[in-house]
């Protein structure tokens, strides 16, 4: 994709960490390169500050992206293809954005492209800004993430006789009690397996009790982390759960 100034890299902002005065490291999820770190100037005040441009889940067109040294990059300009005012200004939408950005940042290994996952997150960020109903978007993204990563379990939806738990690491039913985060009870596993392969539009629109939705979200995050990296706690989860419960 090209435009003024050359190649345009599609990117989604994930997090910003202060590097030194006026300079920060912006972690972005790019379609071509996966998660990379970019040096950016924050500015000092008013319109010069870039915090809104770099808010979690900001959809960006990066122009002039290039490698500096090591694993750091720089770009000449970042443009927004869609003003994300509702995502920035409405607390519940911002909480969803922060959660999804952290899920990707703490689940996907750096410098490895995941174009299907990127496309799913891009569509979710767009829906978060434009759709009136958004409280199930994070679950819909996680269901789609399992699908596009080729991780959809090939297991019976209902526990076979004698099987007392579902192992998220092996994606198989097992005998024994569901002890620990890696194992789901038969009822939780059935809900987890039944939603796999569901049309994303259906997941976004169907009515799911908040307690069931919350368990499904956590099970999907843990499942993806087990298969793509390693389990890590998410600091934004408690905020999102509280905000959406209001």
C-alpha positions in Angstrom: 0.0 0.0 0.0 1.5 3.4 -1.0 0.7 7.1 -0.7 2.4 10.4 -0.2 5.9 9.7 1.1 6.0 6.1 0.0 4.9 2.8 1.6 2.2 2.9 4.3 2.5 0.4 7.1 -0.7 -0.5 8.9 -0.3 -0.5 12.6 -2.3 -0.6 15.9 -0.9 1.1 19.0 -0.5 -1.2 22.0 1.5 0.6 24.7 3.8 3.6 25.3 6.8 3.6 27.7 8.7 6.7 28.6 12.3 6.4 27.3 13.7 9.9 28.2 12.5 13.5 28.2 10.2 14.0 25.2 10.9 10.5 23.8 9.0 7.3 24.3 8.9 3.8 22.9 5.7 3.0 21.2 4.8 -0.7 20.8 2.7 -1.3 17.8 1.2 -4.4 16.2 1.9 -4.2 12.4 0.5 -6.4 9.7 3.8 -7.1 8.0 6.3 -7.3 11.0 4.2 -8.2 14.0 4.9 -6.4 17.3 7.7 -3.8 17.0 9.0 -0.9 19.1 9.2 2.6 17.7 10.9 5.7 19.0 8.5 8.6 19.1 8.6 12.2 20.3 5.8 13.0 22.7 6.1 16.8 22.5 5.6 18.9 25.6 2.1 20.3 25.8 -1.1 21.0 24.0 -1.5 19.9 20.4 2.2 18.8 20.3 1.5 15.9 22.7 1.1 12.6 20.9 -0.6 10.6 23.7 -4.0 10.5 21.9 -2.4 9.4 18.7 -0.7 6.6 20.6 -3.6 5.6 22.8 -4.2 1.8 23.1 -5.8 0.4 19.9 -5.3 3.5 17.9 -5.4 2.5 14.2 -2.4 4.1 12.4 -0.9 4.5 8.9 2.8 4.7 9.5 4.8 6.5 6.7 8.6 6.0 6.4 8.9 3.1 8.8 12.5 2.0 9.1 14.8 0.1 11.4 17.3 2.0 13.6 19.5 -0.3 15.6 18.7 -3.5 17.3 14.9 -4.0 17.5 14.0 -0.3 17.5 12.2 1.5 14.6 11.3 5.0 13.6 8.7 6.4 11.3 8.3 9.9 9.7 4.6 10.3 10.2 1.6 8.6 11.7 -1.9 9.3 10.3 -5.3 8.1 11.5 -7.5 6.4 8.9 -10.4 6.7 11.3 -10.9 9.4 14.1 -11.5 7.3 17.2 -13.1 9.9 19.4 -15.6 7.6 21.0 -12.9 5.1 21.9 -10.8 7.9 23.4 -13.6 9.7 25.3 -16.0 7.0 26.5 -14.6 5.1 29.5 -16.1 1.7 28.7 -14.8 1.8 25.2 -11.4 2.9 26.4 -11.4 0.0 28.9 -12.1 -2.5 26.1 -9.3 -0.9 24.0 -6.8 -1.2 26.8 -7.7 -4.8 27.5 -7.4 -5.9 23.8 -4.1 -4.0 23.4 -2.7 -5.7 26.5 -3.9 -9.2 25.4 -2.1 -8.9 22.1 1.0 -7.4 23.7 1.3 -10.1 26.3 0.3 -13.0 24.1 2.0 -12.5 20.7 5.8 -12.9 20.5 7.6 -9.8 19.1 8.9 -9.6 15.5 6.7 -12.4 14.2 3.9 -11.5 11.7 0.4 -12.6 12.3 -1.6 -11.0 9.5 -4.9 -12.9 10.2 -4.7 -11.8 13.9 -3.9 -8.3 12.9 -6.8 -8.1 10.5 -9.1 -9.3 13.2 -7.9 -6.7 15.7 -8.2 -3.9 13.1 -11.8 -4.9 12.4 -12.5 -5.0 16.1 -10.9 -1.5 16.7 -13.1 -0.2 13.9 -16.2 -1.8 15.4 -15.4 -0.4 18.8 -15.5 3.1 17.4 -18.5 2.8 15.1 -20.9 0.3 16.6 -23.3 1.3 19.4 -23.2 -2.2 21.1 -19.6 -3.1 22.1 -19.7 -5.1 25.3 -19.0 -8.4 23.6 -16.4 -7.2 21.1 -13.5 -8.4 23.2 -15.0 -11.9 23.4 -15.7 -11.9 19.7 -12.1 -10.9 18.9 -10.8 -13.8 21.1 -13.0 -16.3 19.4 -11.8 -15.1 16.0 -8.2 -15.1 17.2 -8.4 -18.8 18.0 -9.8 -19.4 14.5 -7.3 -17.3 12.5 -4.4 -18.8 14.4 -5.5 -22.3 13.5 -6.1 -23.3 17.2 -9.7 -24.3 17.1 -9.9 -27.5 19.3 -10.9 -30.8 17.6 -12.7 -32.2 20.6 -16.3 -33.2 21.4 -18.4 -30.4 22.7 -19.8 -32.5 25.6 -17.5 -34.5 27.9 -17.2 -38.2 26.9 -18.1 -40.7 29.6 -15.5 -40.7 32.4 -13.9 -37.4 31.4 -14.0 -34.8 34.2 -12.0 -32.0 32.8 -10.8 -30.3 29.6 -7.0 -29.6 29.2 -6.5 -26.2 27.6 -2.8 -27.0 26.9 -3.5 -30.2 24.9 -7.1 -29.2 23.8 -8.4 -32.6 24.9 -10.8 -34.1 27.4 -9.2 -36.0 30.3 -10.1 -37.9 33.4 -9.6 -36.2 36.8 -10.8 -33.0 38.5 -10.5 -29.6 37.0 -7.7 -28.2 39.2 -5.7 -25.1 38.1 -6.1 -22.6 35.3 -5.1 -25.1 32.6 -8.2 -27.3 33.2 -11.9 -26.5 32.7 -14.9 -28.1 34.3 -17.2 -29.9 31.9 -19.7 -27.1 31.9 -17.1 -24.4 31.3 -15.4 -26.5 28.6 -18.7 -27.1 26.8 -19.4 -23.4 26.7 -15.8 -22.8 25.5 -16.0 -25.4 22.8 -19.5 -24.6 21.7 -18.6 -21.0 20.8 -15.6 -22.0 18.6 -16.4 -21.5 15.0 -19.4 -19.3 15.7 -19.9 -16.5 13.2 -18.3 -13.4 14.7 -21.4 -11.3 14.0 -23.3 -13.8 16.1 -20.9 -13.6 19.0 -21.1 -9.8 18.9 -24.9 -9.7 19.0 -25.9 -12.7 21.1 -27.0 -12.2 24.7 -24.5 -13.8 27.1 -24.8 -13.4 30.9 -21.9 -11.3 32.2 -20.5 -14.1 34.5 -20.5 -16.6 31.6 -18.9 -14.0 29.3 -16.2 -13.2 31.8 -15.2 -16.9 32.2 -15.2 -17.3 28.4 -12.9 -14.3 28.0 -10.4 -15.6 30.6 -10.5 -19.1 29.2 -9.8 -17.8 25.7 -6.9 -15.6 26.9 -5.3 -18.5 28.8 -5.8 -20.8 25.9 -4.2 -18.4 23.4 -1.3 -17.7 25.7 -0.6 -21.4 26.3 -0.3 -22.0 22.6 1.3 -18.8 21.4 3.6 -17.7 24.3 3.2 -18.3 28.0 0.5 -17.4 30.6 0.8 -13.8 31.9 -1.5 -11.8 34.1 -3.4 -8.9 32.6 -3.5 -5.7 34.6 -6.4 -4.3 32.6 -8.8 -7.1 33.2 -10.1 -6.0 36.6 -10.8 -2.5 35.2 -12.7 -3.9 32.2 -14.7 -6.3 34.3 -15.7 -3.5 36.7 -16.5 -1.0 34.0 -18.7 -3.4 32.0 -20.5 -4.5 35.2 -21.8 -1.0 35.9 
